[in-house]
Amino acid sequence: MIERFRAVLVTADDTMLAIRRNRLGIPAYWVLPGGGVEPGDESREAALHREIHEEIVGKADIVRLLHTLESEGERQLFYLARIATWSFEDRTGPEFSAEDRGEYTLEEIPLTLEGLDGIDLKPEEIAHVLRGSYRHRNPRSLGAFLSLRVPQHATSAGLERRRP
C-alpha cells in the first residue's frame, strides 16, 4: 500500500498554509503540503519534514496525527503541525519544474468556517474533518480549537494571504 503524508500547517496568525493549484481546464483547488516516502527517508515524519522543506522551504513542529484516509491501494496520513517560517520562492520539489503541472500558489487560509468554506480543499474528506472539528467545539477559530501555540516571530515570503 502506498503511503502519502500531508500536514495541516498552523501559523502564528491562526491560519493554515495551503497550496492553490491552477491547471488548464480545471477549477482551482487547494491541497496541503506533503507527499510520499522516498529512498533515504528514515520515517513517516522524516518524509513529511522533507516534503515541507521541498515545497515551502519550511520547518514544522509536528504535533500529532490528525486523520487517516484510506482508499484503493493508498493511505493518506494528515498530521497537525505548527510552522513558524516558510518561503515559496526557493521550493525544490520536482512538481514545480514540470511545465504541464500548472501553477502552484501558497496561501494562508483563515482557520475559520468562512475560510474553509471559501476554498475547495482536496481531498474533500480532510476539509470535512476540519469543518467538523470546528463545528463540534464552536471556538472562535479552528486554530484555537487545535490549541496550538506558535511562536510570534513567524515569518513568510512569497505568500498570498486570503481573507474571507
Short mmCIF file of the C-alpha atoms (twelve columns), coordinates in Angstrom:
data_MODEL
# 
_entry.id   MODEL 
# 
loop_
_atom_site.group_PDB 
_atom_site.id 
_atom_site.type_symbol 
_atom_site.label_atom_id 
_atom_site.label_alt_id 
_atom_site.label_comp_id 
_atom_site.label_asym_id 
_atom_site.label_seq_id 
_atom_site.Cartn_x 
_atom_site.Cartn_y 
_atom_site.Cartn_z 
_atom_site.pdbx_PDB_model_num 
ATOM 1   C CA . MET A 1   0.000   0.000  0.000   1 
ATOM 2   C CA . ILE A 2   1.312   3.445  -0.952  1 
ATOM 3   C CA . GLU A 3   1.502   5.915  1.933   1 
ATOM 4   C CA . ARG A 4   1.331   9.682  1.477   1 
ATOM 5   C CA . PHE A 5   1.704   12.338 4.147   1 
ATOM 6   C CA . ARG A 6   0.206   15.805 4.376   1 
ATOM 7   C CA . ALA A 7   0.260   18.483 7.046   1 
ATOM 8   C CA . VAL A 8   -2.254  20.991 8.355   1 
ATOM 9   C CA . LEU A 9   0.356   23.698 8.955   1 
ATOM 10  C CA . VAL A 10  -0.918  26.221 11.512  1 
ATOM 11  C CA . THR A 11  0.745   29.649 11.653  1 
ATOM 12  C CA . ALA A 12  1.023   32.158 14.491  1 
ATOM 13  C CA . ASP A 13  -1.741  34.193 12.790  1 
ATOM 14  C CA . ASP A 14  -4.253  31.342 13.238  1 
ATOM 15  C CA . THR A 15  -4.165  30.433 9.544   1 
ATOM 16  C CA . MET A 16  -3.152  27.287 7.725   1 
ATOM 17  C CA . LEU A 17  -0.848  27.101 4.744   1 
ATOM 18  C CA . ALA A 18  -2.381  25.557 1.631   1 
ATOM 19  C CA . ILE A 19  -1.267  25.365 -1.978  1 
ATOM 20  C CA . ARG A 20  -3.698  26.627 -4.604  1 
ATOM 21  C CA . ARG A 21  -3.474  24.572 -7.790  1 
ATOM 22  C CA . ASN A 22  -4.424  26.154 -11.107 1 
ATOM 23  C CA . ARG A 23  -4.497  23.740 -14.018 1 
ATOM 24  C CA . LEU A 24  -5.771  24.321 -17.525 1 
ATOM 25  C CA . GLY A 25  -9.425  23.318 -17.843 1 
ATOM 26  C CA . ILE A 26  -9.896  22.515 -14.135 1 
ATOM 27  C CA . PRO A 27  -11.358 24.852 -11.495 1 
ATOM 28  C CA . ALA A 28  -8.818  25.984 -8.885  1 
ATOM 29  C CA . TYR A 29  -8.433  23.734 -5.859  1 
ATOM 30  C CA . TRP A 30  -6.208  23.665 -2.758  1 
ATOM 31  C CA . VAL A 31  -4.024  20.920 -1.281  1 
ATOM 32  C CA . LEU A 32  -1.997  20.627 1.881   1 
ATOM 33  C CA . PRO A 33  1.796   20.370 1.653   1 
ATOM 34  C CA . GLY A 34  3.125   16.831 1.672   1 
ATOM 35  C CA . GLY A 35  4.000   13.819 -0.441  1 
ATOM 36  C CA . GLY A 36  5.322   10.298 -0.182  1 
ATOM 37  C CA . VAL A 37  8.223   8.350  1.245   1 
ATOM 38  C CA . GLU A 38  11.400  8.341  -0.823  1 
ATOM 39  C CA . PRO A 39  14.554  6.222  -0.503  1 
ATOM 40  C CA . GLY A 40  16.599  7.595  2.367   1 
ATOM 41  C CA . ASP A 41  13.624  8.726  4.463   1 
ATOM 42  C CA . GLU A 42  14.008  7.198  7.909   1 
ATOM 43  C CA . SER A 43  10.366  7.529  8.971   1 
ATOM 44  C CA . ARG A 44  6.971   8.925  8.033   1 
ATOM 45  C CA . GLU A 45  7.771   12.090 9.965   1 
ATOM 46  C CA . ALA A 46  11.132  12.402 8.199   1 
ATOM 47  C CA . ALA A 47  9.343   12.116 4.838   1 
ATOM 48  C CA . LEU A 48  6.862   14.812 5.878   1 
ATOM 49  C CA . HIS A 49  9.652   17.131 7.072   1 
ATOM 50  C CA . ARG A 50  11.475  16.627 3.754   1 
ATOM 51  C CA . GLU A 51  8.312   17.362 1.735   1 
ATOM 52  C CA . ILE A 52  7.556   20.514 3.750   1 
ATOM 53  C CA . HIS A 53  11.107  21.690 3.144   1 
ATOM 54  C CA . GLU A 54  10.926  20.926 -0.605  1 
ATOM 55  C CA . GLU A 55  7.514   22.510 -1.143  1 
ATOM 56  C CA . ILE A 56  7.634   25.607 1.057   1 
ATOM 57  C CA . VAL A 57  11.180  25.743 2.454   1 
ATOM 58  C CA . GLY A 58  9.553   25.399 5.848   1 
ATOM 59  C CA . LYS A 59  10.378  23.790 9.128   1 
ATOM 60  C CA . ALA A 60  7.430   22.469 11.097  1 
ATOM 61  C CA . ASP A 61  6.892   21.028 14.553  1 
ATOM 62  C CA . ILE A 62  4.675   18.005 14.056  1 
ATOM 63  C CA . VAL A 63  2.140   17.861 16.886  1 
ATOM 64  C CA . ARG A 64  0.171   14.693 16.154  1 
ATOM 65  C CA . LEU A 65  -1.584  12.546 13.602  1 
ATOM 66  C CA . LEU A 66  -4.906  14.221 12.843  1 
ATOM 67  C CA . HIS A 67  -6.615  11.885 10.365  1 
ATOM 68  C CA . THR A 68  -6.030  8.828  8.177   1 
ATOM 69  C CA . LEU A 69  -7.775  8.349  4.849   1 
ATOM 70  C CA . GLU A 70  -7.613  5.006  3.049   1 
ATOM 71  C CA . SER A 71  -8.691  4.217  -0.488  1 
ATOM 72  C CA . GLU A 72  -7.756  1.571  -3.054  1 
ATOM 73  C CA . GLY A 73  -4.072  0.901  -2.552  1 
ATOM 74  C CA . GLU A 74  -3.333  4.234  -0.862  1 
ATOM 75  C CA . ARG A 75  -3.230  5.565  2.675   1 
ATOM 76  C CA . GLN A 76  -3.005  9.308  3.347   1 
ATOM 77  C CA . LEU A 77  -1.941  10.432 6.800   1 
ATOM 78  C CA . PHE A 78  -2.755  14.019 7.770   1 
ATOM 79  C CA . TYR A 79  -0.637  15.500 10.528  1 
ATOM 80  C CA . LEU A 80  -1.262  18.592 12.592  1 
ATOM 81  C CA . ALA A 81  1.818   20.818 12.813  1 
ATOM 82  C CA . ARG A 82  2.958   24.279 13.850  1 
ATOM 83  C CA . ILE A 83  5.025   26.284 11.411  1 
ATOM 84  C CA . ALA A 84  6.996   29.452 12.098  1 
ATOM 85  C CA . THR A 85  8.973   30.093 8.893   1 
ATOM 86  C CA . TRP A 86  8.369   29.296 5.251   1 
ATOM 87  C CA . SER A 87  9.041   30.561 1.738   1 
ATOM 88  C CA . PHE A 88  7.541   29.719 -1.610  1 
ATOM 89  C CA . GLU A 89  10.383  31.319 -3.554  1 
ATOM 90  C CA . ASP A 90  13.028  28.594 -3.185  1 
ATOM 91  C CA . ARG A 91  10.899  25.461 -3.469  1 
ATOM 92  C CA . THR A 92  12.671  22.423 -4.874  1 
ATOM 93  C CA . GLY A 93  10.099  19.651 -5.396  1 
ATOM 94  C CA . PRO A 94  10.112  18.003 -8.852  1 
ATOM 95  C CA . GLU A 95  6.483   19.011 -9.420  1 
ATOM 96  C CA . PHE A 96  7.485   22.663 -9.637  1 
ATOM 97  C CA . SER A 97  9.766   22.175 -12.646 1 
ATOM 98  C CA . ALA A 98  7.245   20.255 -14.792 1 
ATOM 99  C CA . GLU A 99  5.568   22.739 -17.135 1 
ATOM 100 C CA . ASP A 100 2.430   20.633 -17.628 1 
ATOM 101 C CA . ARG A 101 1.633   20.591 -13.874 1 
ATOM 102 C CA . GLY A 102 0.015   24.038 -13.830 1 
ATOM 103 C CA . GLU A 103 0.539   26.814 -11.282 1 
ATOM 104 C CA . TYR A 104 1.157   26.491 -7.560  1 
ATOM 105 C CA . THR A 105 0.435   29.393 -5.193  1 
ATOM 106 C CA . LEU A 106 0.991   29.261 -1.446  1 
ATOM 107 C CA . GLU A 107 -1.791  30.900 0.561   1 
ATOM 108 C CA . GLU A 108 -2.665  31.458 4.192   1 
ATOM 109 C CA . ILE A 109 -6.241  30.315 4.775   1 
ATOM 110 C CA . PRO A 110 -8.014  31.612 7.900   1 
ATOM 111 C CA . LEU A 111 -8.830  28.699 10.206  1 
ATOM 112 C CA . THR A 112 -12.494 29.631 10.426  1 
ATOM 113 C CA . LEU A 113 -15.595 28.137 8.850   1 
ATOM 114 C CA . GLU A 114 -15.650 31.044 6.405   1 
ATOM 115 C CA . GLY A 115 -12.023 30.465 5.484   1 
ATOM 116 C CA . LEU A 116 -12.511 26.736 4.971   1 
ATOM 117 C CA . ASP A 117 -15.763 27.240 3.054   1 
ATOM 118 C CA . GLY A 118 -14.018 29.742 0.759   1 
ATOM 119 C CA . ILE A 119 -11.714 27.126 -0.794  1 
ATOM 120 C CA . ASP A 120 -12.066 23.749 -2.495  1 
ATOM 121 C CA . LEU A 121 -9.667  21.770 -0.290  1 
ATOM 122 C CA . LYS A 122 -8.724  18.322 -1.592  1 
ATOM 123 C CA . PRO A 123 -9.326  15.647 -0.618  1 
ATOM 124 C CA . GLU A 124 -12.817 16.633 0.474   1 
ATOM 125 C CA . GLU A 125 -12.669 14.345 3.499   1 
ATOM 126 C CA . ILE A 126 -9.945  16.383 5.215   1 
ATOM 127 C CA . ALA A 127 -12.000 19.542 4.652   1 
ATOM 128 C CA . HIS A 128 -14.952 17.777 6.312   1 
ATOM 129 C CA . VAL A 129 -12.736 16.706 9.229   1 
ATOM 130 C CA . LEU A 130 -11.550 20.279 9.787   1 
ATOM 131 C CA . ARG A 131 -15.058 21.740 9.499   1 
ATOM 132 C CA . GLY A 132 -16.477 19.032 11.775  1 
ATOM 133 C CA . SER A 133 -13.848 19.733 14.436  1 
ATOM 134 C CA . TYR A 134 -14.728 23.405 14.289  1 
ATOM 135 C CA . ARG A 135 -18.497 22.927 14.473  1 
ATOM 136 C CA . HIS A 136 -18.245 20.378 17.273  1 
ATOM 137 C CA . ARG A 137 -16.350 22.723 19.580  1 
ATOM 138 C CA . ASN A 138 -17.632 26.088 18.247  1 
ATOM 139 C CA . PRO A 139 -14.443 28.026 19.043  1 
ATOM 140 C CA . ARG A 140 -13.661 31.470 17.683  1 
ATOM 141 C CA . SER A 141 -11.371 29.733 15.179  1 
ATOM 142 C CA . LEU A 142 -10.178 26.255 14.353  1 
ATOM 143 C CA . GLY A 143 -6.627  27.215 15.342  1 
ATOM 144 C CA . ALA A 144 -7.865  27.973 18.858  1 
ATOM 145 C CA . PHE A 145 -9.620  24.600 18.918  1 
ATOM 146 C CA . LEU A 146 -6.370  22.905 17.998  1 
ATOM 147 C CA . SER A 147 -4.724  24.683 20.950  1 
ATOM 148 C CA . LEU A 148 -1.516  25.338 19.131  1 
ATOM 149 C CA . ARG A 149 0.961   27.851 20.427  1 
ATOM 150 C CA . VAL A 150 3.012   29.078 17.521  1 
ATOM 151 C CA . PRO A 151 5.966   31.427 18.077  1 
ATOM 152 C CA . GLN A 152 5.015   35.055 17.484  1 
ATOM 153 C CA . HIS A 153 8.105   35.618 15.334  1 
ATOM 154 C CA . ALA A 154 6.633   33.603 12.426  1 
ATOM 155 C CA . THR A 155 7.652   34.950 9.051   1 
ATOM 156 C CA . SER A 156 6.884   34.202 5.426   1 
ATOM 157 C CA . ALA A 157 7.995   35.071 1.907   1 
ATOM 158 C CA . GLY A 158 6.332   34.628 -1.473  1 
ATOM 159 C CA . LEU A 159 2.899   34.183 0.060   1 
ATOM 160 C CA . GLU A 160 -0.618  35.304 -0.700  1 
ATOM 161 C CA . ARG A 161 -2.970  35.818 2.231   1 
ATOM 162 C CA . ARG A 162 -6.664  35.069 1.762   1 
ATOM 163 C CA . ARG A 163 -9.305  36.802 3.763   1 
ATOM 164 C CA . PRO A 164 -12.948 35.684 3.765   1 
# 
